[in-house]
Amino acid sequence: MKLIYNRNVLFPLLSFVILVEIFSCKKDNIGAAHDPNAAIVVRDFLPKQGVYGTEILINGENFTADTTAISVKLNGIPLKVIDANASQIMAIIPKRAGSGPIEVAIAGKTGTSKDNYSYIYKRTVSTLAGNGTAGFANGKGVDAKFNFGGESWYRNGGIAVDEALNIYVTDPGNHCIRKIDPAGNVSTLAGSPSNAGFADGKGGEARFSLPYGLTIDEQGNLYCVDPGNWDIRKITPDGTTKLVAWASAEPWFIAYDRISKKLYYNSVTSPAPIYQLNTDGTAATTIIEGLNFPAGMAFSPEGSLYICIHGDNQIRKYDPKTWTYTIMAGSGKYGYKNGSGSEAEFAQPWGIATDKQNNVYVAGNGTAGGDSGSPDQSIRFIDGKTFQVSTFAGSNIAGFTNAVGEAASFNVPEGVAVDKNGTVYVLDKKNNSIRKIISE
């Protein structure tokens, strides 16, 4: 029988039963000793799935009662061993362990379970900054205001995060770049609210028209594209803005590759190319052509380019050596469906981000006019190894609810970013807010 483990309901009873069993087995196994010449055998474990903090009972052969001599791992991540005897081990699942087989090692020998432990992530959505009202105000958390959705035609997806966990967003209605520190304090990094235009300079001296796309390099320099000005600009960490280059087409999205050290940008048109250039604006060239409304772009740690093909409802992965592509996910049909990469459905995907494990996150709603009735009001997750698509948070229903997983709601999520710890940030257009998703 497969046990569906609910930590809140079953944990006290299950722990009691397991503890009784393990201590009774200790009595039965008095005198049993670990044989260093024999194999470690992992026969089974219970429960088969759970969240972090779940206590699992591992059954097998040739274990030891010396807990300090036992190493239990899941995906290479150590579990805390709290009790053991010759045939059983009790250990605790750590945070973000992921799914996989259980490994037990004693004195240089290792045994591995045949079954996989299924790790259930708890993805908690909160509001980092913004309160649902379009406007301008610096301040902390809900005291701050952004203008992402003051006009229905705003379609920016610009959001990035640095190594210090500061978040940066393009604010087209306020014609500026905003900064949010880890505590939720919002300030204006560059640009002047209510003063659209074009000007380089530091902080409020700079002028933007419609800042849309945003990316960041290793030094914390931001690069922003502005379809109102047809330009690409660099913003240093102190807020100094300088022109990098004039764009060859109306630029909407931009990405930086840490392998090639180059910038890439596109225009959401059809047929459309992808342009490449150096960070100083030189050596501009076209690397990909003929795309059907390409939108968000992101690079994986090893240099693969991922693009939301907005017009085809697909996510593509491009080889940086040949610029040939694989359809990572999306059947091409407009809709909202999870499953294998070829079966999944998207509804005009817009923003995209990657993490250290080459997993992909997609902000699902890039509809013109910001349609709250779109079938995708979520952040989708694409496994970097299997291309399996699932819902990371949100659902097909628009709203403004902080909750766990699919019980949470967004209203036209257009941008997504992932920090070095795996925390996800969402530019939530119609809620004029930045949402935060902690996955544990």
C-alpha positions as CSV (number, residue, x, y, z in Angstrom):
1,M,0.0,0.0,0.0
2,K,1.3,3.4,-0.9
3,L,1.3,5.7,2.0
4,I,0.2,9.3,1.3
5,Y,2.1,11.1,4.0
6,N,0.5,14.2,5.5
7,R,3.0,15.6,7.9
8,N,0.5,17.7,9.8
9,V,-2.0,14.9,10.3
10,L,0.0,11.7,10.4
11,F,3.3,12.8,11.7
12,P,2.7,12.4,15.5
13,L,1.1,8.9,15.1
14,L,3.5,7.7,12.5
15,S,6.5,8.8,14.5
16,F,5.2,7.0,17.6
17,V,4.6,3.8,15.6
18,I,8.1,4.0,14.0
19,L,9.8,4.7,17.3
20,V,8.0,1.8,19.0
21,E,9.0,-0.5,16.1
22,I,12.7,0.6,16.0
23,F,13.2,0.2,19.7
24,S,11.5,-3.1,19.7
25,C,13.7,-4.2,16.9
26,K,16.7,-3.0,18.9
27,K,15.7,-5.5,21.6
28,D,15.4,-8.3,19.0
29,N,18.7,-7.4,17.5
30,I,20.8,-7.4,20.7
31,G,24.1,-9.0,19.8
32,A,23.8,-8.4,16.1
33,A,26.9,-6.6,14.8
34,H,27.8,-4.9,11.6
35,D,30.0,-7.1,9.3
36,P,32.5,-4.9,7.5
37,N,33.0,-7.6,4.8
38,A,29.3,-7.9,4.0
39,A,27.2,-5.7,1.7
40,I,24.9,-3.0,2.9
41,V,21.4,-3.8,1.8
42,V,18.5,-1.3,1.7
43,R,15.3,-3.2,1.3
44,D,12.7,-0.5,1.8
45,F,11.8,2.7,3.5
46,L,8.6,4.4,4.9
47,P,7.0,6.8,4.1
48,K,7.7,6.9,0.3
49,Q,7.0,10.7,0.1
50,G,6.9,13.8,2.2
51,V,8.0,17.3,2.9
52,Y,11.2,18.4,4.7
53,G,11.3,17.3,8.3
54,T,9.7,14.0,7.5
55,E,11.1,11.1,9.5
56,I,11.8,8.0,7.4
57,L,12.3,4.4,8.6
58,I,14.8,2.6,6.4
59,N,14.8,-1.3,6.6
60,G,17.7,-3.4,5.4
61,E,20.6,-5.6,6.4
62,N,24.0,-5.1,7.9
63,F,23.4,-1.7,9.5
64,T,24.8,-0.7,12.8
65,A,23.6,0.8,16.1
66,D,26.4,3.3,16.0
67,T,24.6,6.3,14.4
68,T,28.0,8.2,14.1
69,A,29.2,5.5,11.6
70,I,26.2,5.8,9.3
71,S,25.8,8.2,6.4
72,V,22.4,8.5,4.8
73,K,22.0,10.6,1.7
74,L,19.3,11.7,-0.8
75,N,20.7,13.2,-4.0
76,G,24.0,13.6,-2.3
77,I,22.4,15.7,0.5
78,P,23.0,14.2,4.0
79,L,20.1,13.2,6.2
80,K,20.3,13.5,10.0
81,V,20.4,10.0,11.5
82,I,18.5,9.9,14.8
83,D,18.5,6.2,15.7
84,A,19.5,2.9,14.3
85,N,20.0,-0.8,14.9
86,A,21.3,-3.7,12.8
87,S,18.3,-3.7,10.4
88,Q,16.7,-0.3,10.7
89,I,17.7,3.4,10.5
90,M,15.6,6.4,11.3
91,A,16.6,9.7,9.6
92,I,15.1,13.1,8.8
93,I,14.6,14.5,5.3
94,P,16.3,17.9,4.9
95,K,15.1,21.0,3.1
96,R,15.3,21.0,-0.7
97,A,16.5,17.4,-0.9
98,G,14.6,16.6,-4.1
99,S,13.4,13.1,-5.2
100,G,15.6,10.1,-5.6
101,P,16.9,6.8,-4.1
102,I,18.0,6.6,-0.5
103,E,21.7,5.8,0.0
104,V,23.1,4.3,3.2
105,A,26.9,4.1,3.7
106,I,28.8,2.4,6.5
107,A,32.6,1.9,6.6
108,G,33.1,2.6,3.0
109,K,30.3,0.3,1.7
110,T,27.1,1.7,0.2
111,G,23.6,0.3,-0.3
112,T,20.9,2.1,-2.4
113,S,17.2,1.7,-2.4
114,K,15.3,0.5,-5.5
115,D,12.5,2.9,-5.0
116,N,12.8,6.7,-5.1
117,Y,11.8,8.9,-2.2
118,S,9.3,11.5,-3.6
119,Y,10.1,14.9,-2.1
120,I,7.1,17.2,-1.9
121,Y,8.2,20.9,-2.1
122,K,6.4,23.5,-0.1
123,R,6.3,26.6,-2.2
124,T,5.2,29.6,-0.2
125,V,4.1,32.8,-2.0
126,S,4.3,36.2,-0.3
127,T,4.3,39.8,-1.4
128,L,7.8,41.3,-1.2
129,A,6.8,44.9,-2.3
130,G,3.8,46.7,-3.7
131,N,0.2,46.7,-2.7
132,G,-1.9,46.2,-5.8
133,T,-2.3,49.9,-6.7
134,A,-0.5,51.5,-9.6
135,G,1.6,54.6,-8.7
136,F,4.9,55.6,-7.5
137,A,6.2,55.4,-3.9
138,N,9.5,54.3,-2.4
139,G,9.2,52.6,0.9
140,K,9.1,49.1,2.5
141,G,6.8,46.3,1.4
142,V,3.2,47.3,0.9
143,D,4.1,51.0,1.4
144,A,5.9,51.0,-2.0
145,K,4.1,51.4,-5.3
146,F,5.0,50.4,-8.9
147,N,3.3,51.2,-12.2
148,F,3.5,47.9,-14.0
149,G,-0.2,47.8,-15.0
150,G,-1.3,51.4,-15.0
151,E,-1.8,51.1,-18.7
152,S,-3.1,47.8,-20.1
153,W,-0.6,47.9,-23.0
154,Y,2.5,47.9,-20.7
155,R,4.2,44.5,-21.3
156,N,7.6,44.6,-19.5
157,G,9.1,41.5,-18.1
158,G,12.3,43.1,-16.7
159,I,13.4,41.6,-13.4
160,A,16.8,40.5,-12.2
161,V,18.6,39.6,-8.9
162,D,22.2,40.1,-7.8
163,E,24.5,38.1,-5.6
164,A,23.5,40.1,-2.5
165,L,19.9,39.2,-3.2
166,N,18.8,42.7,-4.3
167,I,16.0,42.6,-6.9
168,Y,15.8,45.0,-9.8
169,V,12.8,45.7,-11.9
170,T,11.9,47.9,-14.9
171,D,9.0,50.2,-14.0
172,P,7.6,51.5,-17.4
173,G,4.8,53.6,-16.0
174,N,7.4,55.5,-13.9
175,H,10.1,55.4,-16.5
176,C,12.7,54.1,-14.1
177,I,14.6,51.2,-12.7
178,R,13.7,50.2,-9.1
179,K,15.7,48.3,-6.5
180,I,14.3,46.2,-3.8
181,D,16.6,45.0,-1.0
182,P,16.1,41.6,0.7
183,A,14.0,43.2,3.4
184,G,11.6,44.6,0.9
185,N,12.8,48.3,1.0
186,V,12.2,49.9,-2.4
187,S,14.3,52.7,-3.9
188,T,14.8,54.2,-7.3
189,L,18.2,53.2,-8.8
190,A,18.0,55.1,-12.0
191,G,15.5,57.4,-13.9
192,S,13.0,60.0,-12.8
193,P,9.3,59.2,-12.2
194,S,7.0,61.1,-14.5
195,N,9.9,62.3,-16.6
196,A,10.1,60.1,-19.7
197,G,12.9,60.7,-22.2
198,F,16.5,59.8,-23.1
199,A,19.5,60.9,-21.0
200,D,22.5,59.2,-19.5
201,G,23.6,60.1,-16.0
202,K,23.6,59.0,-12.4
203,G,20.4,58.1,-10.5
204,G,17.7,60.6,-11.1
205,E,19.6,62.4,-13.9
206,A,19.0,59.5,-16.2
207,R,15.9,59.3,-18.4
208,F,14.1,56.3,-19.8
209,S,11.0,56.0,-22.0
210,L,9.7,52.5,-21.7
211,P,12.2,50.3,-19.8
212,Y,11.1,46.7,-20.5
213,G,13.8,44.0,-20.6
214,L,16.5,43.7,-17.9
215,T,19.5,41.4,-17.3
216,I,22.5,41.4,-15.0
217,D,26.2,40.4,-15.2
218,E,28.7,39.0,-12.7
219,Q,29.7,42.4,-11.4
220,G,26.1,43.5,-10.8
221,N,25.8,45.7,-13.8
222,L,22.3,45.9,-15.3
223,Y,21.5,46.1,-19.0
224,C,18.1,47.5,-20.0
225,V,16.3,47.6,-23.3
226,D,13.8,50.4,-24.0
227,P,11.5,50.0,-27.0
228,G,10.5,53.7,-26.6
229,N,14.1,54.8,-27.2
230,W,15.3,51.8,-29.3
231,D,18.4,51.6,-27.1
232,I,20.4,49.3,-24.9
233,R,21.7,50.9,-21.7
234,K,24.1,49.8,-18.9
235,I,23.3,50.8,-15.3
236,T,26.2,50.3,-12.8
237,P,25.5,49.3,-9.1
238,D,25.7,53.0,-8.1
239,G,23.0,53.9,-10.6
240,T,25.1,55.4,-13.3
241,T,23.4,54.9,-16.7
242,K,25.3,54.9,-20.0
243,L,24.3,54.0,-23.6
244,V,25.7,50.7,-24.8
245,A,24.2,50.8,-28.3
246,W,21.3,51.7,-30.5
247,A,19.2,48.7,-31.3
248,S,18.7,47.3,-34.8
249,A,15.0,46.7,-34.0
250,E,12.5,47.8,-31.3
251,P,14.1,45.9,-28.3
252,W,11.9,44.2,-25.8
253,F,13.9,41.5,-24.0
254,I,17.6,41.2,-23.2
255,A,19.8,38.4,-21.7
256,Y,23.5,38.2,-20.6
257,D,25.5,35.0,-21.1
258,R,28.2,34.4,-18.4
259,I,30.1,32.0,-20.7
260,S,30.4,34.1,-23.8
261,K,30.3,37.4,-21.9
262,K,27.9,38.8,-24.5
263,L,24.5,40.4,-24.6
264,Y,21.5,39.1,-26.6
265,Y,18.3,41.0,-27.4
266,N,15.1,40.6,-29.4
267,S,12.0,42.3,-30.6
268,V,8.6,40.8,-30.1
269,T,7.6,40.7,-33.8
270,S,7.3,38.1,-36.4
271,P,9.4,37.0,-38.2
272,A,12.1,38.2,-35.7
273,P,15.8,37.7,-35.2
274,I,18.0,37.4,-32.1
275,Y,20.8,39.8,-31.9
276,Q,24.2,39.4,-30.2
277,L,26.7,42.1,-29.2
278,N,29.6,42.8,-26.8
279,T,28.8,44.5,-23.6
280,D,30.6,47.6,-25.0
281,G,28.1,47.7,-27.9
282,T,30.6,46.4,-30.5
283,A,30.5,43.4,-32.9
284,A,26.7,43.4,-33.2
285,T,25.4,40.4,-35.3
286,T,22.3,38.3,-36.0
287,I,22.5,34.7,-34.7
288,I,19.0,33.4,-35.1
289,E,16.3,34.4,-37.6
290,G,12.6,33.8,-38.4
291,L,11.1,33.5,-34.9
292,N,7.4,33.9,-34.3
293,F,7.2,36.6,-31.6
294,P,10.1,35.7,-29.4
295,A,9.8,37.0,-25.8
296,G,11.8,36.3,-22.7
297,M,15.3,34.9,-22.9
298,A,17.6,33.3,-20.3
299,F,20.9,31.4,-20.3
300,S,21.7,28.3,-18.3
301,P,24.9,28.0,-16.4
302,E,26.5,26.0,-19.2
303,G,25.5,28.6,-21.9
304,S,22.4,27.2,-23.5
305,L,19.9,29.8,-24.5
306,Y,16.2,29.4,-23.6
307,I,13.6,31.5,-25.3
308,C,9.8,31.8,-24.8
309,I,8.4,31.6,-28.3
310,H,5.4,33.6,-27.5
311,G,3.7,33.2,-30.9
312,D,4.1,29.4,-30.9
313,N,3.3,28.7,-27.2
314,Q,6.6,26.9,-26.8
315,I,9.9,27.0,-24.9
316,R,13.0,26.4,-27.0
317,K,16.5,25.5,-26.0
318,Y,19.3,26.7,-28.3
319,D,22.8,25.2,-28.6
320,P,25.3,28.1,-28.3
321,K,27.7,26.4,-30.7
322,T,25.3,26.0,-33.6
323,W,22.2,27.9,-32.6
324,T,20.1,24.9,-33.5
325,Y,17.2,24.3,-31.2
326,T,15.2,21.7,-29.3
327,I,11.6,22.2,-28.3
328,M,11.9,21.9,-24.6
329,A,8.2,22.2,-23.8
330,G,5.0,23.2,-25.5
331,S,2.8,21.3,-28.0
332,G,2.1,24.5,-29.7
333,K,-1.5,24.5,-28.6
334,Y,-2.8,27.6,-26.6
335,G,-3.8,26.5,-23.2
336,Y,-2.8,25.5,-19.7
337,K,-1.7,21.9,-19.3
338,N,1.1,20.2,-17.4
339,G,2.9,17.0,-18.3
340,S,5.7,15.9,-20.6
341,G,7.4,18.6,-22.6
342,S,5.6,17.6,-25.8
343,E,2.2,17.4,-24.1
344,A,2.4,20.6,-22.1
345,E,0.4,23.7,-23.1
346,F,1.3,27.3,-22.6
347,A,-0.8,30.5,-23.2
348,Q,1.6,33.0,-24.8
349,P,4.5,32.6,-22.4
350,W,6.4,35.7,-21.6
351,G,9.2,35.8,-18.9
352,I,11.8,33.1,-18.3
353,A,14.6,32.3,-15.9
354,T,16.9,29.4,-15.1
355,D,18.5,28.1,-11.9
356,K,21.8,26.4,-11.1
357,Q,20.4,22.9,-12.0
358,N,19.3,24.1,-15.5
359,N,15.7,24.0,-14.5
360,V,13.5,26.6,-16.3
361,Y,10.8,28.9,-14.8
362,V,8.2,30.5,-17.1
363,A,6.0,33.5,-16.3
364,G,2.9,32.4,-18.2
365,N,0.9,35.5,-19.2
366,G,2.2,37.7,-21.9
367,T,-1.1,38.6,-23.4
368,A,-1.6,41.9,-25.1
369,G,-3.5,44.1,-22.8
370,G,-2.8,41.9,-19.8
371,D,-5.7,39.5,-19.9
372,S,-6.9,38.3,-16.5
373,G,-9.0,35.7,-18.2
374,S,-6.0,34.0,-19.8
375,P,-5.8,30.3,-19.0
376,D,-2.3,30.7,-17.5
377,Q,-1.8,32.9,-14.4
378,S,1.0,30.9,-13.0
379,I,4.7,30.3,-12.8
380,R,5.5,27.0,-14.6
381,F,8.5,24.8,-13.8
382,I,10.3,22.8,-16.5
383,D,12.7,20.1,-15.2
384,G,16.0,20.6,-16.8
385,K,16.7,16.9,-17.2
386,T,13.3,15.4,-18.1
387,F,11.6,18.5,-19.6
388,Q,8.6,17.6,-17.5
389,V,6.3,20.6,-16.9
390,S,4.5,21.4,-13.7
391,T,3.0,24.4,-11.9
392,F,5.4,26.0,-9.5
393,A,2.9,28.4,-8.0
394,G,-0.4,30.0,-9.1
395,S,-3.0,28.4,-11.4
396,N,-5.3,29.3,-14.2
397,I,-7.2,31.7,-12.0
398,A,-6.2,35.4,-11.6
399,G,-6.1,37.0,-8.2
400,F,-3.9,38.4,-5.5
401,T,-3.5,35.7,-2.8
402,N,-0.5,34.8,-0.8
403,A,-0.6,31.1,-0.1
404,V,1.2,27.8,-0.8
405,G,1.6,26.5,-4.4
406,E,-1.5,26.5,-6.6
407,A,-3.6,28.0,-3.8
408,A,-1.6,31.3,-4.4
409,S,-2.7,33.6,-7.2
410,F,-1.2,36.1,-9.6
411,N,-2.8,38.6,-12.0
412,V,-0.8,38.6,-15.3
413,P,2.6,37.4,-14.1
414,E,5.0,38.7,-16.8
415,G,8.5,38.4,-15.3
416,V,10.4,35.9,-13.3
417,A,13.9,35.7,-11.7
418,V,15.7,33.1,-9.5
419,D,18.4,33.9,-6.9
420,K,21.4,31.9,-6.0
421,N,19.5,30.2,-3.2
422,G,16.6,29.1,-5.5
423,T,14.1,31.7,-4.3
424,V,11.9,32.9,-7.1
425,Y,10.7,36.4,-7.7
426,V,7.7,37.4,-9.9
427,L,6.8,40.7,-11.6
428,D,3.0,40.6,-11.1
429,K,1.7,43.1,-13.6
430,K,-1.9,43.8,-12.6
431,N,-1.2,43.5,-8.9
432,N,1.6,46.1,-9.4
433,S,3.8,44.1,-7.0
434,I,6.8,41.9,-6.7
435,R,6.0,38.4,-5.3
436,K,8.4,36.1,-3.6
437,I,8.3,32.3,-3.7
438,I,10.3,30.3,-1.2
439,S,10.6,26.6,-2.1
440,E,11.5,24.2,0.6
